[in-house]
């Protein structure tokens, strides 16, 4: 089995057709749980403003050949059918997307490596005073994919109308049981906390940037923090940020990401919009964040920082719109944080935004029938 774990997913899928014994071994739950190819890939999503609901996906091998090994992906039917789709997160080789299909809110889990996807119906979507957020991660202990549905109060001025006795509405879907249920723990965040949309998964924990709105004389005061959700015991936890981040406004210019296997927070420089400060959490210690470098592009319009290479270099999105408004091209480039050099990687699109997710090859979903949809 140890030798088999060194093979690529493509090789393993070919070996399944050679003999029943190899197919039985590769399909076994123990092998699927233990297998993970250490070669990192970057999954790039293109969202064209002139092609609504037609995102494109490209996989790039993240090694010394980067960005030469670039492949356009065939999109599964479940992903193609989603309307107004957005990517929630990537975890253990699975990409999680959400969107609408036939008026229903759906989640699709997609294993890019084995070209398989399953769709999950999202029931009981809260409305009115509540906003619904979805999270995703693979349990670090069981390798069971989990979807988290969180309903929380939408606006801070509505908090006083919600009694303290009314908790958050949280449900968890596990692929192994194919059902939604209450989480194991009930230690939900306070009702005064609101989540950002971007989520990161690290070591079985889901992380979001959040803001707690505290009532003051004549209004509300926001304090930024990080909320985590542990996928084994299904517990929420608060992580305090250093003062420079906790009191930073506008809070929407704080972004969460991961650099190698560390959690980072990106803070747009309020005095220079073409730069971001990169803060890293050290050894998983709350409030122990260190500013490790600054991304600065004085000659270009810096739109976003979609992600990081395995080497630690940021991949940034820049635009020429400020200087050439009739072109409106966006580029992805690699930024070297110490020399401050920018390397073109040959990715440029007109009227397009990019999102980027790192992933390893896994066999999760191998046991799922094709075109599976779990209706609740």
C-alpha positions as CSV (number, residue, x, y, z in Angstrom):
1,X,0.0,0.0,0.0
2,X,2.9,2.4,0.8
3,X,4.2,2.1,-2.8
4,X,0.7,2.7,-4.2
5,X,0.4,6.0,-2.3
6,X,3.2,7.4,-4.3
7,X,1.4,7.1,-7.6
8,X,-0.6,10.0,-9.1
9,X,-4.4,9.9,-9.2
10,X,-4.2,9.4,-13.0
11,X,-2.0,6.3,-12.5
12,X,-4.3,4.9,-9.8
13,X,-7.4,5.3,-11.9
14,X,-5.7,3.4,-14.7
15,X,-4.5,0.6,-12.3
16,X,-8.2,0.1,-11.1
17,X,-8.9,-1.4,-14.6
18,X,-5.9,-3.8,-14.5
19,X,-7.1,-6.2,-11.8
20,X,-10.0,-6.7,-9.3
21,X,-7.4,-6.9,-6.5
22,X,-6.0,-3.5,-7.3
23,X,-9.4,-2.0,-7.8
24,X,-10.5,-3.3,-4.4
25,X,-7.4,-1.9,-2.7
26,X,-7.7,1.6,-4.4
27,X,-11.4,1.8,-3.7
28,X,-11.1,0.8,-0.1
29,X,-12.1,3.4,2.5
30,X,-8.7,3.1,4.3
31,X,-6.7,3.7,1.1
32,X,-9.0,6.7,0.1
33,X,-8.6,8.2,3.5
34,X,-4.8,7.8,3.6
35,X,-4.0,8.8,0.0
36,X,-2.9,12.3,-0.8
37,X,-0.4,13.2,-3.5
38,X,2.0,15.9,-2.2
39,X,2.2,17.7,-5.5
40,X,0.4,21.0,-5.1
41,X,-1.8,22.4,-7.8
42,X,-3.4,25.8,-8.1
43,X,-7.0,25.9,-9.3
44,X,-7.7,29.2,-11.1
45,X,-11.3,30.4,-11.7
46,X,-12.0,33.1,-14.3
47,X,-15.2,35.1,-13.9
48,X,-15.9,37.2,-17.1
49,X,-18.2,40.1,-16.7
50,X,-19.6,39.5,-20.2
51,X,-20.2,35.8,-19.7
52,X,-22.6,35.5,-16.8
53,X,-22.7,32.1,-15.1
54,X,-20.0,30.8,-17.4
55,X,-16.8,30.7,-15.2
56,X,-13.8,28.9,-16.6
57,X,-11.4,26.7,-14.5
58,X,-7.7,26.0,-15.1
59,X,-5.4,23.8,-13.1
60,X,-1.7,24.7,-12.8
61,X,1.0,22.5,-11.3
62,X,2.8,24.5,-8.6
63,X,6.4,23.4,-8.9
64,X,9.7,24.5,-10.6
65,X,7.8,24.4,-14.0
66,X,5.2,26.9,-12.9
67,X,3.2,28.2,-14.8
68,X,4.0,25.9,-17.8
69,X,1.8,22.9,-16.8
70,X,-1.5,24.5,-17.3
71,X,-4.7,22.6,-18.1
72,X,-8.2,23.8,-18.8
73,X,-10.7,21.6,-16.9
74,X,-13.8,19.8,-18.1
75,X,-16.6,21.0,-15.9
76,X,-19.0,18.4,-14.4
77,X,-22.7,18.8,-15.2
78,X,-23.5,19.6,-11.6
79,X,-21.2,22.6,-11.7
80,X,-22.4,23.7,-15.1
81,X,-26.0,23.8,-14.0
82,X,-25.3,26.2,-11.1
83,X,-26.6,29.7,-11.5
84,X,-24.9,32.6,-9.8
85,X,-22.2,30.3,-8.5
86,X,-19.5,31.2,-6.1
87,X,-16.6,29.2,-4.6
88,X,-16.8,28.6,-0.9
89,X,-13.5,26.8,-0.2
90,X,-11.1,24.1,-1.1
91,X,-10.2,21.3,1.3
92,X,-8.4,17.9,0.8
93,X,-8.6,18.0,-2.9
94,X,-12.3,19.0,-3.1
95,X,-13.7,22.3,-4.3
96,X,-17.0,23.4,-2.8
97,X,-19.3,25.7,-4.8
98,X,-22.7,27.1,-4.1
99,X,-25.4,28.5,-6.4
100,X,-29.0,28.0,-7.5
101,X,-30.6,25.3,-9.6
102,X,-34.2,25.5,-10.5
103,X,-34.8,28.0,-7.7
104,X,-33.2,25.8,-5.1
105,X,-30.0,26.6,-3.3
106,X,-27.4,23.9,-4.0
107,X,-23.9,23.0,-3.0
108,X,-21.6,21.1,-5.3
109,X,-18.5,19.2,-4.1
110,X,-16.0,18.7,-6.9
111,X,-12.9,16.5,-6.9
112,X,-11.0,18.0,-9.8
113,X,-8.4,15.2,-9.9
114,X,-10.9,12.4,-10.5
115,X,-13.5,14.5,-12.4
116,X,-16.3,13.7,-10.1
117,X,-18.9,15.9,-8.3
118,X,-21.9,15.5,-6.0
119,X,-24.7,18.0,-5.4
120,X,-26.3,18.7,-2.1
121,X,-29.6,20.5,-1.6
122,X,-29.5,23.3,1.0
123,X,-32.8,23.3,3.0
124,X,-34.3,25.7,5.5
125,X,-32.6,28.8,4.1
126,X,-33.2,31.6,6.6
127,X,-34.7,34.9,5.5
128,X,-36.0,38.1,7.0
129,X,-33.7,39.3,9.7
130,X,-31.3,36.5,9.1
131,X,-28.5,36.0,6.6
132,X,-27.3,32.5,5.6
133,X,-23.6,31.6,5.2
134,X,-22.1,28.3,4.1
135,X,-18.8,26.9,5.1
136,X,-16.9,23.8,4.0
137,X,-14.1,21.5,5.1
138,X,-13.0,17.9,5.3
139,X,-12.8,16.5,8.8
140,X,-9.1,16.1,9.7
141,X,-9.8,12.9,11.7
142,X,-12.4,11.0,9.5
143,X,-11.8,12.6,6.1
144,X,-15.6,13.1,5.9
145,X,-16.6,16.2,3.9
146,X,-18.7,18.6,5.9
147,X,-20.9,21.5,4.9
148,X,-21.8,24.1,7.6
149,X,-24.9,26.3,7.3
150,X,-24.9,29.3,9.6
151,X,-27.9,31.7,9.9
152,X,-27.2,34.9,11.7
153,X,-28.7,38.4,12.2
154,X,-28.2,40.4,9.1
155,X,-27.9,44.0,10.4
156,X,-26.5,45.2,13.7
157,X,-29.5,47.6,14.2
158,X,-31.8,44.6,14.4
159,X,-29.9,42.9,17.2
160,X,-31.9,44.4,20.0
161,X,-35.1,42.9,18.5
162,X,-33.8,39.4,18.8
163,X,-34.0,37.9,22.3
164,X,-30.8,36.5,23.8
165,X,-32.5,33.2,24.2
166,X,-32.7,32.7,20.4
167,X,-29.5,31.1,19.4
168,X,-27.8,31.1,16.0
169,X,-29.2,28.6,13.5
170,X,-26.4,26.2,12.6
171,X,-26.7,22.9,10.8
172,X,-24.0,20.4,9.5
173,X,-24.2,18.1,6.5
174,X,-21.8,15.1,6.4
175,X,-21.4,13.2,3.2
176,X,-21.1,9.9,5.1
177,X,-24.6,10.2,6.5
178,X,-26.0,12.2,3.6
179,X,-28.1,14.3,6.0
180,X,-28.3,17.6,7.7
181,X,-28.2,17.7,11.5
182,X,-27.4,19.9,14.5
183,X,-23.7,20.3,15.3
184,X,-22.2,18.3,18.2
185,X,-21.5,21.5,20.1
186,X,-23.8,24.4,20.8
187,X,-21.1,27.1,21.7
188,X,-22.2,29.4,18.9
189,X,-20.7,32.9,18.5
190,X,-22.5,35.9,20.0
191,X,-25.3,37.3,18.0
192,X,-23.4,40.6,17.6
193,X,-20.9,38.9,15.3
194,X,-21.0,39.1,11.5
195,X,-19.0,36.9,9.1
196,X,-17.1,37.9,6.0
197,X,-17.7,35.7,2.9
198,X,-14.1,34.5,2.3
199,X,-13.2,31.2,4.1
200,X,-10.0,29.3,4.6
201,X,-9.4,25.7,5.6
202,X,-6.3,24.6,7.6
203,X,-5.7,21.4,9.5
204,X,-9.4,20.6,9.9
205,X,-10.4,24.2,11.0
206,X,-12.5,26.6,9.0
207,X,-11.6,30.3,9.4
208,X,-13.5,33.5,8.6
209,X,-12.7,37.2,9.2
210,X,-15.6,38.5,11.3
211,X,-16.7,41.8,12.9
212,X,-18.4,42.2,16.2
213,X,-20.7,45.2,16.4
214,X,-20.9,46.7,19.8
215,X,-23.7,49.3,20.7
216,X,-22.3,52.7,21.7
217,X,-24.0,56.0,22.3
218,X,-25.5,57.0,19.0
219,X,-24.5,53.9,17.0
220,X,-22.2,50.9,16.8
221,X,-18.5,50.3,17.0
222,X,-16.9,47.4,15.0
223,X,-14.1,45.1,16.3
224,X,-12.6,42.7,13.9
225,X,-11.7,39.1,14.8
226,X,-11.4,35.6,13.4
227,X,-14.0,32.9,13.9
228,X,-12.9,29.3,13.6
229,X,-15.0,26.1,13.3
230,X,-13.3,22.8,14.2
231,X,-14.6,20.0,12.0
232,X,-14.1,17.0,14.4
233,X,-15.9,18.3,17.6
234,X,-17.7,21.0,15.6
235,X,-16.9,23.8,17.9
236,X,-16.7,27.5,17.2
237,X,-13.9,29.6,18.6
238,X,-12.9,33.3,18.6
239,X,-9.4,34.4,17.8
240,X,-8.5,37.9,18.7
241,X,-6.5,40.1,16.4
242,X,-3.8,42.6,17.2
243,X,-5.0,46.1,17.7
244,X,-3.8,47.2,14.2
245,X,-6.2,44.7,12.7
246,X,-8.9,44.6,15.3
247,X,-9.7,48.3,14.9
248,X,-9.0,48.6,11.2
249,X,-11.7,50.2,9.1
250,X,-13.1,49.7,6.6
251,X,-13.4,46.1,7.8
252,X,-14.2,44.9,4.3
253,X,-10.6,45.6,3.3
254,X,-9.4,42.8,5.5
255,X,-9.0,39.4,3.8
256,X,-8.2,35.9,5.1
257,X,-5.9,33.6,3.2
258,X,-3.3,30.9,3.8
259,X,0.5,30.9,3.1
260,X,1.8,27.3,3.0
261,X,0.2,25.9,6.1
262,X,-0.2,29.1,8.0
263,X,-3.1,31.5,8.4
264,X,-2.6,35.0,7.1
265,X,-4.6,38.2,7.1
266,X,-4.3,40.7,4.2
267,X,-4.8,44.3,5.2
268,X,-5.1,47.0,2.5
269,X,-3.0,50.0,3.3
270,X,-5.5,52.8,4.1
271,X,-3.1,55.4,2.9
272,X,-1.9,53.7,-0.2
273,X,-4.5,51.5,-2.0
274,X,-1.9,49.8,-4.2
275,X,-0.4,48.0,-1.2
276,X,-1.3,45.2,1.2
277,X,0.2,44.3,4.6
278,X,0.6,40.5,5.1
279,X,0.1,39.3,8.7
280,X,0.8,35.7,9.7
281,X,-0.5,33.9,12.7
282,X,2.4,32.3,14.5
283,X,2.1,28.7,15.8
284,X,-1.7,28.9,15.9
285,X,-1.5,31.3,18.9
286,X,-4.4,33.7,19.1
287,X,-3.5,37.4,18.7
288,X,0.1,36.3,17.9
289,X,0.2,37.9,14.4
290,X,3.3,39.2,12.8
291,X,3.5,41.5,9.8
292,X,5.9,39.5,7.5
293,X,6.0,41.7,4.4
294,X,4.2,44.4,2.3
295,X,2.9,43.9,-1.2
296,X,3.3,47.2,-3.1
297,X,2.8,48.0,-6.8
298,X,3.2,51.8,-7.1
299,X,3.1,51.6,-10.9
300,X,0.0,49.3,-11.2
301,X,-3.5,49.2,-9.9
302,X,-3.5,46.4,-7.3
303,X,-6.9,44.8,-7.3
304,X,-6.5,41.8,-5.0
305,X,-4.3,39.0,-3.7
306,X,-6.0,35.8,-4.8
307,X,-3.5,33.4,-3.2
308,X,0.1,32.3,-2.6
309,X,2.4,29.9,-4.3
310,X,3.9,26.9,-2.5
311,X,7.1,28.9,-2.4
312,X,5.4,31.6,-0.4
313,X,5.3,34.2,-3.2
314,X,1.9,36.1,-3.5
315,X,0.0,35.8,-6.8
316,X,-1.6,39.2,-7.3
317,X,-4.2,40.7,-9.6
318,X,-3.4,44.0,-11.2
319,X,-5.2,46.2,-13.8
320,X,-4.5,48.8,-16.4
321,X,-8.0,50.4,-16.0
322,X,-6.7,53.5,-14.2
323,X,-4.3,54.4,-17.0
324,X,-6.2,52.8,-19.9
325,X,-9.9,52.9,-19.1
326,X,-10.9,51.5,-22.5
327,X,-8.8,48.4,-22.1
328,X,-9.8,47.2,-18.6
329,X,-7.5,44.2,-18.7
330,X,-6.6,42.3,-15.6
331,X,-3.3,40.3,-15.1
332,X,-2.2,37.7,-12.7
333,X,1.4,38.1,-11.8
334,X,3.8,36.7,-9.2
335,X,5.2,39.2,-6.7
336,X,8.6,38.7,-5.1
337,X,8.1,40.3,-1.6
338,X,11.8,41.0,-0.9
339,X,13.1,42.2,-4.3
340,X,9.6,43.6,-5.1
341,X,9.9,42.2,-8.6
342,X,6.8,41.2,-10.6
343,X,6.9,38.2,-12.9
344,X,4.4,37.8,-15.7
345,X,2.9,34.3,-15.9
346,X,0.9,34.8,-19.1
347,X,-2.6,35.1,-17.6
348,X,-4.5,38.2,-18.7
349,X,-8.2,38.7,-19.5
350,X,-10.5,41.5,-20.5
351,X,-13.2,42.5,-17.9
352,X,-12.4,39.5,-15.8
353,X,-11.8,38.7,-12.1
354,X,-9.8,35.8,-10.7
355,X,-10.0,33.5,-7.7
356,X,-7.3,31.0,-6.8
357,X,-7.3,27.8,-4.6
358,X,-4.5,25.4,-3.8
359,X,-5.2,21.7,-3.7
360,X,-3.6,18.3,-3.6
361,X,-4.7,15.2,-5.5
362,X,-7.0,12.9,-3.5
363,X,-9.5,10.1,-4.1
364,X,-12.4,11.5,-2.1
365,X,-15.8,11.0,-3.9
366,X,-14.4,7.9,-5.7
367,X,-17.2,5.8,-4.1
368,X,-19.9,8.3,-5.2
369,X,-22.1,7.4,-8.2
370,X,-21.9,9.8,-11.2
371,X,-24.3,12.7,-11.2
372,X,-25.3,12.2,-7.6
373,X,-27.6,14.7,-6.0
374,X,-28.7,14.6,-2.4
375,X,-32.1,16.1,-2.1
376,X,-33.2,16.7,1.5
